[in-house]
Amino acid sequence: MEPLNIRFGGGVADTLLHPLVALATILAIILILCLRRKYVIAPLLLAFFFIPKGQVLVVAGEHFTIARILILVGLARWARLRRSSTLTGGFNTLDWIFVLWAFSSWIVFSLQWMQMQAVVRSFSDLIDAIGGYLLLRFLIRDKADVRLAVRVLAITAFLMAGFMVHEQATGGNAFALLGGMPPPEMRGAHVRSQGAFESFITAGAFGATLAPLLVWLWSDARSKVLAVLGMLGAAAMTITCNASTTLIAFAAGFLALAFWPLRNRMRIVRWGLVAALIGLHMVMNGPVWSLIEKIDLTGSSSSYHRYKLVDNFIRHFGDWWLLGYKDYHKWGWDMWDLSNQYVAYGLTGGLLSLALFIGLIAVSFAVLGKARKRAAHDRREQWLYWCLGAAMFSHVVAYFGIGYFDQMQFAWYALLALIAAAAFAPQRQSVPKSAGPLKHQSERLPSALPGPLVHSASRGAF
């Protein structure tokens, strides 16, 4: 049975802060407060992913992870600005769905347990989610910021891979020297490397879901070397964690990229996939989701557990749809381990939270699709949107075998911020030389562009 302290956050009773981590935190705070806005994303992301979540500051019994401290510092800087503090595209549909999802998860989880400990834990998650997402939205505003953020993530993957390969060679985790890290796990004779992450599988998921963005970075002539190094790091992170889920997510991203030639026929592809799943469900001996059970790329995957988790989730719909369900551990052996993000959000947040989460994914794909159509004149722009969509698809696949509970959450929030910045940023329009004087050029812009974008495009700004 799962210990309640895990559901309610766990953690040490006293402050655990290594001197090196304290020094890095102070440096990150100084940089966040003093750097120009466009460069703050670098120290913030590096601190998010390289400082273990187990490093915490306990004040009056409340746990403040380093990430949470940096989020509050970043929000404080944002709050004191009186200009240039708006979000790209305003507070859009993507933002609203994210905020509604975060609040619904907090409220439902609190009502489900009716305990102060649960309220505090879920409120902390609310701060991390909304604060982290909005801070990233504030920092990533245009395509130049998107490029810088992906470059930082590439550096992160390359450096983190070095630590994870070192784990394979020595069997020890260098980040464990800081304290607050779980011991490395083994799969047979193989070490499951985790780097600074709380789990090997989230570490592998970071590399797997980042790969499509690194493919896009390769298209930038100034970033080719970094893109190659980042891709090597992403592949190493995916492999050294020794998990089928991350390998599948890695392949899913490249599969999505391979559909680029069919980008104008994706409606047929989507409905074809739906028809195939329905057909398989009708002819298979078991339900179509039992295909999960048959996936084993490492020779020792717990695919049966993941299948039973989904199967019980569907069969017990009446138990969790309203306010979630806290006794899911009674469904069977190891059912307390929610290694499926969709199941986890349904059981902890009810049908409303699950629907909002799926809606967040659907809207992300939708805004990328619309942005790609608006950029029909620019294949480079289209390729950016396509790679962002491929990264989103990689996350969608990864969620079937993993729940994000550590630094990986910020990789997800960062992707959403990248999508919002790229899709809602004003686009530069190319106008034929015969188009006439500048004052008439706005009349020749595609009618699909909303009003504010037309005016920005006529000024030639992103």
C-alpha positions, -999 to 999 in steps of 0.1 A, spaced: 0 0 0 12 35 -8 23 55 23 2 86 28 33 108 31 40 101 -6 5 112 -16 8 143 5 43 152 -7 67 134 16 100 151 22 123 157 51 112 173 84 141 198 84 159 219 59 182 200 36 204 224 17 239 215 6 263 245 6 268 241 -32 231 241 -37 227 272 -15 254 290 -34 238 280 -68 204 292 -55 218 326 -44 235 330 -78 203 321 -96 183 346 -76 208 373 -84 207 365 -121 169 363 -122 167 398 -106 195 415 -125 197 400 -160 177 414 -189 143 397 -192 153 377 -223 183 361 -206 166 351 -174 153 319 -189 189 304 -189 196 304 -152 160 295 -144 159 264 -165 194 253 -155 184 256 -118 151 238 -124 168 207 -139 202 205 -121 191 211 -85 175 180 -71 139 183 -58 150 168 -25 169 200 -16 144 220 4 141 249 28 117 242 56 102 273 72 76 269 100 69 234 88 63 244 52 86 229 25 100 253 -1 119 235 -29 145 255 -47 123 256 -78 95 270 -58 117 297 -43 130 307 -78 94 308 -91 84 332 -63 115 354 -70 107 354 -107 70 363 -101 81 391 -78 103 406 -106 74 403 -130 50 420 -105 72 450 -100 74 458 -137 50 485 -149 57 480 -186 67 452 -210 51 427 -187 22 414 -208 20 378 -221 24 371 -258 -10 371 -273 -26 382 -241 -42 357 -217 -53 332 -243 -74 300 -244 -43 279 -236 -36 299 -205 -72 298 -193 -74 260 -197 -42 256 -178 -53 277 -149 -87 260 -147 -70 226 -148 -46 236 -120 -74 250 -98 -97 221 -104 -70 196 -94 -63 215 -62 -100 218 -52 -110 182 -61 -80 167 -43 -87 188 -12 -124 178 -12 -115 142 -18 -93 140 14 -108 167 36 -75 169 55 -54 200 60 -23 180 50 -38 173 16 -49 209 12 -13 222 19 3 196 -4 -21 204 -33 -18 241 -28 20 238 -31 14 219 -64 -9 248 -74 19 274 -68 44 253 -88 20 248 -117 5 282 -122 35 301 -110 60 281 -130 38 282 -162 31 319 -160 67 328 -153 78 308 -183 51 325 -204 64 359 -192 100 350 -201 94 333 -234 76 359 -256 88 355 -292 106 331 -315 140 345 -304 131 335 -269 120 301 -282 154 296 -298 172 306 -266 151 283 -244 157 253 -267 194 261 -267 194 260 -229 175 227 -229 200 213 -254 229 223 -230 209 207 -202 205 174 -220 241 172 -230 255 179 -195 229 157 -178 237 128 -201 273 130 -189 262 124 -154 239 96 -164 266 79 -184 288 82 -154 262 64 -134 263 35 -159 301 33 -155 304 36 -117 269 26 -104 269 58 -83 250 91 -88 271 123 -84 240 142 -73 235 118 -44 265 136 -28 242 166 -23 217 146 -3 180 141 -7 183 117 -37 168 82 -37 193 54 -43 198 43 -79 176 15 -91 187 -16 -110 170 -35 -139 187 -69 -139 224 -61 -142 218 -26 -155 218 7 -136 188 29 -143 204 63 -145 185 93 -132 209 122 -129 194 151 -109 158 138 -114 138 121 -87 133 90 -109 151 73 -138 120 73 -159 114 111 -157 151 116 -165 147 95 -197 114 113 -205 132 146 -205 156 135 -233 129 116 -252 104 145 -254 131 171 -261 144 154 -293 119 170 -318 129 204 -306 165 196 -311 157 186 -347 142 220 -352 173 237 -336 194 220 -363 177 242 -389 193 272 -372 227 277 -389 242 292 -357 231 262 -335 240 231 -355 268 220 -332 247 226 -301 218 207 -317 240 177 -324 254 177 -289 219 181 -274 206 152 -296 235 130 -284 226 140 -248 189 134 -253 195 99 -268 219 90 -240 194 101 -214 166 81 -231 188 49 -233 206 50 -199 174 51 -179 165 16 -193 127 21 -197 104 11 -225 82 42 -220 110 66 -228 122 46 -258 86 46 -272 83 84 -265 116 90 -283 104 70 -313 70 87 -312 86 122 -317 104 111 -348 73 93 -361 55 126 -358 83 144 -376 81 118 -404 45 128 -411 57 162 -423 50 154 -460 14 146 -450 9 178 -430 -20 189 -452 -38 156 -449 -36 150 -411 -74 149 -408 -73 116 -428 -45 103 -407 -63 111 -374 -96 95 -384 -77 66 -399 -60 60 -365 -94 62 -347 -109 37 -372 -79 13 -367 -83 14 -329 -120 7 -331 -114 -21 -356 -87 -37 -333 -111 -34 -303 -137 -53 -322 -115 -82 -334 -90 -86 -304 -96 -111 -276 -91 -83 -251 -98 -46 -251 -77 -24 -274 -59 -9 -244 -45 -44 -236 -20 -36 -264 -1 -18 -236 6 -52 -220 24 -64 -251 50 -36 -251 84 -46 -237 115 -31 -253 139 -38 -224 130 -74 -216 118 -66 -181 92 -39 -185 62 -37 -161 38 -34 -191 12 -57 -174 9 -33 -145 3 -4 -168 -24 -23 -187 -41 -33 -154 -40 3 -142 -58 15 -173 -82 -14 -173 -92 -8 -136 -95 29 -143 -120 23 -171 -139 -4 -152 -142 17 -120 -153 49 -138 -182 53 -113 -158 55 -84 -137 84 -96 -155 106 -121 -169 131 -96 -142 137 -70 -115 113 -79 -109 81 -58 -84 77 -30 -87 39 -25 -74 28 -59 -46 8 -41 -74 -18 -34 -78 -25 -71 -49 -50 -70 -12 -55 -66 9 -24 -70 -21 -3 -82 -10 25 -59 18 32 -85 0 56 -109 24 52 -138 0 68 -162 -6 106 -162 -41 104 -175 -51 79 -148 -33 99 -122 -52 131 -130 -85 113 -132 -80 96 -98 -67 127 -80 -88 153 -98 -119 136 -111 -133 137 -146 -132 176 -147 -94 177 -142 -88 149 -167 -111 166 -193 -93 199 -189 -59 182 -192 -69 165 -224 -84 198 -236 -51 215 -229 -34 190 -252 -61 194 -279 -60 232 -278 -21 231 -281 -24 210 -313 -52 232 -326 -33 265 -321 -2 250 -337 -22 238 -367 -38 273 -372 -4 290 -369 11 266 -394 -17 274 -419 -12 312 -414 25 306 -421 18 290 -455 43 314 -471 72 304 -448 83 267 -446 107 275 -418 79 288 -397 58 258 -405 87 235 -395 89 252 -361 52 246 -355 55 210 -367 84 202 -344 66 217 -314 36 195 -323 59 165 -325 73 173 -291 37 175 -278 29 141 -293 60 126 -276 47 138 -243 12 124 -251 27 90 -257 50 92 -226 20 100 -204 7 64 -210 36 50 -190 47 77 -166 34 105 -143 54 137 -141 61 145 -104 96 161 -103 116 185 -125 99 170 -155 68 190 -148 87 221 -157 98 206 -190 60 202 -197 52 237 -187 81 250 -208 68 232 -239 34 248 -233 50 282 -230 70 276 -262 39 267 -280 21 299 -268 50 321 -277 55 306 -312 18 303 -321 6 337 -308 36 358 -316 30 383 -345 43 370 -378 66 387 -403 49 388 -436 67 386 -470 51 409 -495 57 408 -533 76 437 -547 46 446 -568 24 449 -538 25 487 -538 32 512 -511 36 502 -475 4 518 -465 -16 494 -487 3 462 -478 -19 453 -449 -48 449 -474 -29 421 -490 -22 401 -458 -40 368 -454 -75 373 -440 -68 344 -415 -46 367 -395 -65 384 -366 -66 421 -364 -37 427 -339 -14 404 -359 -21 423 -391 -10 456 -375 21 440 -360 30 423 -393 27 455 -412 54 469 -389 76 440 -398 79 428 -361 77 394 -346 
